[in-house]
């Protein structure tokens, strides 16, 4: 078989593809524990804590979450009292919650952006924190097409270590991995320097730039199969191929499989379906495919790749006996105990395919956070991703929650709810079963920052709440009085995809936009399918999508024809890979990438990629012509 086929062609620049470069990504974007130590907490100095000791510390912290929150706010305000952003609100040394809430207003990114821009332009004064911010993190920017700058500092590293250490302790108690290896699909991201000389890159890249983080993670991270050169490589496709190859070389030692997002895991095993015979040939001959051209990757992988015909035969026989690649992970990595990554929110649509690859292995959702800061960790690893909750560590920041009440007449089963807000409440004041928007105050210079996430309080662990992520609050689809969120879109796609099951095909990925080029405007849903099917099936899918949006504003507007019939556009195979390549070209990281479920009109390049790849179009007739 031609080994060249596994890599698509990209424009070369000095022998390298125009993709991202540098530093591995792991788990998620971040923000964590202050550089403050609770009495009795073990430190990541030379030795690390046992899992049970870590769990005991977590229990101690969460038994008195209210007091810990007061202490945490005090430390944040004392540490940054001289910061220009805070000083203008006249706290005058006050550090109590009542004074803080009454003087410092809630904010969104646009409120703090001018201050962060000053940091980016090289202002080393106390702009948002007393100590100068020396690095900036970039949000993914997959919806708007433009990432946001967010502050990053050493305190976030300490918080990261605490969150990861805590979730690892609970996970390791249920699924002990011992001294085995991890098959980790981690990649690099490009670092840029702002005009003020400040490093700007993804939040996780900022983590891995830190020796402190790498040292602190030694006691809780299994050794990966791939050498650093693969993780840090400049070409994602070559790195992915070599991750798979290294994982197979150490197939008998792998204890779990992970990546930052479920999307990256699905992508990895879809690639395996295409290149497994090439991988077998490499292992049989002990020679790396000539299409891996990056010198540092070739040298590093060649050092561990030796001729092994017996292993190649074993892999070949396993693969040919698989039915539609079901259970490929436990088949090729028989000692693996679980699959790990972010699996909630926009990652949920990938769970069906990931379960197909994972077979009997449990899927464990990683911790809940964003580039702005971590919110909670998963302390119940046996719970399936759809039911996972996140316990808030009360010393990693100061947390508030804006209560969100449904308007009269809102439908219970719709995520597209217009909420009525009331004043924010504290971490220990939330109520089980109620819905809130998360507000963060961090050690990195975000004060009463509205994260835009909607969460539900599932229960309490001691005195700290366990949150269930519901969705992003921002609207996805809206033309006039209609309001539909990512959750509504996901529900509609799931309902319509049931019509594809009889055809034995699936949706590779999907996104949406609002088309207002004509009046009235309409919803446009883009699908990339695993194979083709009959026109009548796809026409029925367009109708099913249209009817699955349950928002009363949408239903009424469709009936009175103030919103035009929904359009389903079918895409060429590989369209979403092309969008990924575009994202990488902007300096993003594979592990950070999330398919945008809604493409803003300002994101013209992604819309251009989508529309040039449309092969078929179907308009709904669900509400009449």
N, C-alpha and C positions, 0 to 999 in steps of 0.2 A: 504493500500500500504506500502511496506517496505521502511522506511525512510532511510535505509542505502545506497540505491543505488546511491544517488546523489554525493557521494564522491568516486573517484577512490582510489585504494590502493596505498600508498606510503611507502617507507622504513621508519620506525620509528626510532627516536633517542631520548632516554630519554622521550618517550611519545609524542614527537612533530615530525611533518613531516620535512623532510630535505628541507625546503623551506626558503624563505627570512624572515628577521625579521626587525622590527622597522619602523617607521615614514611614514606618509602619503605622497602620490604623488598627485599633482594637476596640471592641465593645461599642462605645458610643461617644458622643460629645459630652462635655463635662462641666464640673464646678463642684467643689466639695468642702471638706472640713477645714476650718481656720487653722492657722499655725498656732493653735491653742491646744493644750492637752488636758483632758479631764483627769482628775486624780485617779491613779491606779491603772490608767490605760497603758498597754504596752506600746512600745515605740518601734519603728522600723529603723533601728540603728544598725547593729551588727547581726542580731538574731531576730527572728520573727516569732509571733505568737502561735500557739496551737489553736486549732479551730475551736475547741471548747472554751479556751480563754477568751477568744474573740467574741464568741456567742455570749459569754457571761458579761463581758463589757457592754455589749449591745443591750442586754437585758437591764443592766444598771442604768444606762443612759435613758432608756425608754420608760423606766418606772417613774421618772420625775421629769417628763419632757417639758412641762411648763416652766420649771425653774431653769432647765438647761437652755430653753429658748430665751429667757430673760438675760441670762449670762452671755449668751452668744450675741444678742443684739448689743449689749453693753460693750463687748469686746470689739465688735465691728465699728461702732460709733466712736469709741475711744481711739481706736487705731487710725481712724480717718477723719477726726474732728477738724483738721486743718485743710481738708480737701475743698477745693473751690466749689464743687457742685453742692456739697452738704452745707458749707458755711453760709451760703446765701439764704438759707431757710431759718437762720436764727435759733439753732438749737442751744447755742451758748453753753455747751458742756452737758446738757441733759442727755441721758442715755436710757430713760425709761420708755416703755412702749407707748404710753399715752401721749407723751410729748412728741415722740417720733411720728406717730400717725397723724397728730393734729397739725404738725408743721411741714412735714415732707409729703408732697403729693404723690399719688400713683403716677407712674410714667410708662411710656412705651418706647420702642427703640428710637423713634424720630425725636423724642425729647432729649435723649442723651447723645444722639449722634454728633451734634456739634462739638461736644466735649471729647468724644472719642476721636473725632477727626483731628482735633488739636494734638492729641497724643500721636496720631499717625503722622502728623506733620513735624514731629520732633519736639513738641513742648514737654520738657522734662520736669516741670513744676508739679505741685500737688493738684492736679486737675480733678481727678475723680477718686484718687486714693492718696494718702500721705506719701507713701513710697512710690516713685515713678513706675508706671507700667512699661515694661520692657519688651512685651510681646503682645500680639493681637491674634485672636482666633477668627476664622472665617466661618460663617454659617454656610449651609449647603447651597442656598440660592437656587434650588431646582425649580421653584414655581415662578418667581419673578424674573429669573435669569440673572440676578445680580446678588452676590453674597453680601452679608453685613459684617462689619467689623465689630468684634466684641472683646472686652478686656480679658487678659490672661495674666496670672501672677503665681508666685510660689505657693501661696496659700491654697490655690486650687489643686495643686499637686498633692498636698497633704490630704485634702478632702477626697480626692480620687482614690488614694491608697486606702482610706478608711472605708469608703463605699465598696470597693472591689474586694477588700479583705473580708468585710462582713458577709457579702453575698457568697463569696467562696467558702467561708466557714460553714454556712448552712447547706450549700451544695455538696461540699465534700463529706458532710455528715451522712447524706443520703446516698451519694455515689462516690465512694472513695476511689481515687484514680492512682494512688501510689506513685511510683517513680516512672510510670509510662510516659509516652510522648503525646503531644496534641497535634492533630492535623488542623492547622490554622490558616485560613485564607485571608491573610493580612497583606496590605499593599502600602504603597508610598504616596506621598502627596508633595506637590511643589511648594517650596518656600519662596516668598517674595519679600523684598525689602521696600517699605514705603518711602516716599520722598523724604521723610524725616529719619530714615535709617532704622525703623522698627520692623522686626521680623513679623510677617503676617502669613499664617498658614492655618490648616485645620486644627481644631482644638486637640485632637488626639496626636497630631504631629508635634504640637507644642509639648505634649506630655513626653513623647519619646525623645525629644531634644534634651530632656532633663536627666542627668545622671542620677539624681535623687529618686526619680520615678522608677528607673530601670533597676536600681538597687533595691528599692522597696518592694518591687513586684517579684523578686527572686524566690521568696518563700511561698508564693501562692500561685505561681504560673508554671505549668508543666513545660518542659522543653519542647519546642516546636520541631517539626520534621525538617523544615526548610532552613538553610543557612541565611544569615542576614542579607547577603547579596541578592537573594531572590526577593526578599521583602522590600529592600531598598531599591530594587531595579527600576529603570526608567520606562520599561515597556510592560504594561499591565498584562497583555496576552502572553508574553513570554514568561512572566512571573507566575501567572495562573497555571500554565502548562507545567512549570517546574514544581509548583506546589503539589500538583497531582502526582507527578513523578516521584518526588521525595516522600510523599505520603505512602505511595505503593512500595517503595524501597523498605520503609519501616512499618509495613502493614501489620506485622505481628505485635508491634509495640504501641500502637495508637490506642489511647484510652478514651478520647472524646474528639469530636469534630466541631469547629467553631469558625465564625466570622463575625464581623460587626453586625451585619443585617442578614435577615433571612433571604433577601434578594441576592446577596453575594453567594450564599450557599447554593441556592437553586441554579444560579449562573454557572457555578463551578461544576456541578454534576451534569448540567446540560452539555457543558464542554467535554466532560468525560465521555459522554455518549458518542461524541464525534471523533475523539482522538485516542480512544483506548487501545486500538491496535498499534498506533504509533508508539504509545507508552510501552506496550509489551515488547515491541521491537527494540526500543532503547535499552530496556532491562535485559533482554536476551543477549544483545550484542555488547552491552556495556559502553555504548557510544551515544552521546546526546545528539538529538536531532539537529541537523544543520540549520534549521530555521531559528534556533535559539542563538542569536547573534551577539548579544551583549557580552563583552569579554568577561566582566566580573561574574556574571551569572554562569557562563559556561565553565569558568575555572572552578567556581565553588561547587557546582553540581557534579562536575566531572570527578571531583575528589571523592565523592561518596557513591558514584555510579560505577558498579563493577558488573562484569558479565554474570548473569544468574538465570540460565535457561529454565531451571526448576521453578523459580518464582514466576517467570514469564508464562510458563505453561499453566501454573496454578491460577494466575490472574485471567488468562485467556479462557480457561475452562469455566471459571466463575461467571465471567461476562456472557459467554454464549448461552449459558443456562438460565440467565435472568429473563423473566417475562416482563417486557416493557420497562426494564430497569427498576422494577419494584424491589426494594430492600437492598439496593446496591451498597449502601454504607455498611451495614453489618456483614454483607457478603464479602466485601474486600477488606474490611477492618473488623474482624470477628471479636476483638476484645474491647471495642468501643462501647461505652456505657451510655452516652447521650449525645445530643446535638444541641449546640448553644449559640445564641445570638439574639439580637433585638427582633421580636416577633409580633409586636403589638402595633396598633395604629395602621400606618400605610403599609406595614409588612404583612398584615393578615391575609391579603389575597395570595401570598406565596405559600401559605401553610399547607394547603392541599398537596401541592407538588412536592414540598419538602417532606411531608409525611410519606409520600410515595417512595421517595429515595431512602428515607430513614427506616422504613419497615417497622419492626417492633420497638425500635429505640425511642425513648422519650425525647420530646422537644422541650428545652428549657429556655424560657425567655430571660434575656439579660436585664440589667437594671434600667431604670427610667430616668432619662436626663435629656439635656439639650446642650447646645453650644454655650448657652447662658449659665447653665449650672445643673448639677444633678438634683433630683427631687426625692428619689427613694430607691431602695434595693429590694430584690426578690428574695424573701426569706422562706418561701414555700416552693422549693424547686420541683416538687412532685405534681404541682398543679399545672394543667395544660395552659398554653399561652392565652387562649381565649378567656380564661378565668383568672389570670395572674393578677396579683395585687402587689403594691410596692410600699414598704414601711419607710416612713420618713425618719432619717437620722437627725435628731433635733439639734446637734451641734455643728452641722455642716452649712448652716445659713439661718437666716430668720425668715420664717414662712408665714404668709397670710393667705386667706382664701376668700374670694368674693362670692357670696351666695348667689346662685342663679335660680330664679323661680320661673316656672312656665307661665306664659300668658293664658288667660281663660280660653278654653276651646282648643288648645294645642293637643295634637295627637300623641299618645304615649309612645307609640312605636316608631316615631320619626325623630331622627337626629336633627332635623332642620327646625329647631325650636328658637323662637325669638324670646330670649330670656329677659326678665326684669331683675336688675341688680339691686342689692342692698349693700350696706357698708361691710368692708372686709372684717373677718374674724381671725383669731389666732389659731395656731396649730392644734391646740387641745380643745378649742371651742367648736370645732366642726361637729356635725351630727351624722350618724350612720344613715345611709340611704339618700343623702342629699347631694346635690350637684354644685360644684364650685369651679371658679377659675383660679389658677395658681398665681401667686405673687411672690417674687423672690427678692430678698436682700442678701447680697453676697459679700465676701471679703475682697472681691475683685473690682468693686466700684459700681455695682448696680444696686439702686436703692428703691424699694417698692416697685419693682419692675414687673409689669404684667407679661407673663410668659405666653398667654394666648391658648393654653391647654385647658380643656374641660375634663375634670376628674369627678368620680363618684366615690364617696366614702363607703368602703365595703365593710370595715370593722376596725376595731382598735387592737393594737398589740401593746399591752400594758397601757400607757397613756399617750402613745403616738398613733396616729391614724395609718391605716393601710389603704392606699388609693388605687382605684381602678381607672386606667386611662380610657377616656371616652372618645375624644377627637380634638382636633384643632378647632378653635372657635371661629376662625375666619371663614367667611362664606367661600364655597367653591363655585357654585353655579347660581347666578341670579341675573334676571333681565329686568323685572319690574318689582312686583310684590312677592315674587317667589323667593324662597330661601332654601338652598340645598347644600349640605356639607359633604365632606369626604366620606363620612359614614353613610349618608344617603346614596351617594354614587356607588359605593362599594356594595350596598344592599341591592341596588338596581342591577348591577352587573352580575351579582350572584344569582338573582332571580332569572335573568335572561339566559345565563349560561346553562341553566338546567335544560334548555332546549337543545343544547349541543351534545349532551351526554349520549343520546341515542345515536348520534353521528360518530361517536368515538373520537372526538377532537376536543381540544381545550383552548382557553385563552392564554397566550404567552404573556401578555401584559396589556394594559389599557390606560387611557388618559382621557381628558375631556377639555372642551373650551366652549365659550359662548360666541356664536356667530351673529354679529349685529350688522353685517354688511348689507343686509336687506331688512325691511320693516314688514312684519315684526321679526325680532330676533329669534334664534332657536338654540337648543342645546345640541352640541356635536360630541359624540362618543367615538373614540378611536379604539379599534381592537386589532391586535396582531394575533392571528390564529396559528395553531400548530399545523394545520393543513386546510385545504379548501373544502367547501361544502356547497350544497344546492342553494340557489337564490331564494327559494321559498322558505328555507330554514332561516336564513339571515333576515329576510323581511319580517318573519315572525319574531326574531330577536329584537328588531327595531321597535316593534309594537310592545313587546314585553318590557323593554327598557323604559319606554314612554309611560307605561302604566305603573311601573314600579316606584316612581317618584311619588311619595305619599303626601308631600307638602300641599296643604289646601290652596296656598297661593298659586302653586304651579298647576294643580288640577283645574282651578277656576280659570286661570289664564289660558290654558289649553282649550277648555270648553268654549270660552268666548273669543278664541282665536287672537288674543293679544300676545301669545307666544306661538310661534310656528311649529309644525311637526318636527319632532326630534329626528336627527340624522345620524345613522350609524355608518362610519367609514372604516373599511377594511384595509389593512396596511400590508405592505410587502414584508416577508420574513426578514428579520434583521434590523427593522426600523428602530426598535428601542436600543439595540446595540449601537446604532449610529448616534442616537441621542446621548448615550453614555460616553462615547468617544468625544462628542462635542463638549460635554461637561468636563471631561478630563483635560481637554484642550484649554479650558478656562482656568486650570490650576486646581481643579477639584480632585478628590480622592475616590477611588473605587469603593472603599469601605464606607465612605460618607454618602455615596450616591443613593438617592431615593427617587424612584420614578415619580415625576410630578403628576398628581392625579387631576390637577387643573392647570392649564397653561394660560398664563396671563397674556393679554394682547401685547404687552410690552416685551414679551419674550419671543420676539419675531423670528429668531433663528430656529428655535425648536418648532414653532408653528410651520416654518418653511420646510423643515425636515419631515414633519408629519404629512403635510399636504402634498409634497412631491412623491410620497410613497403610497398614496391612496390608490388602491386597485379597483375597489367597488364602493358604491354608496347606496344606502337604503333609507328611505324616508318612512316614518311611522304613519300608519293610517288608523291608529287606535282611536283617535277622536274624530275620525272622518276626514275627508280630503279638504 
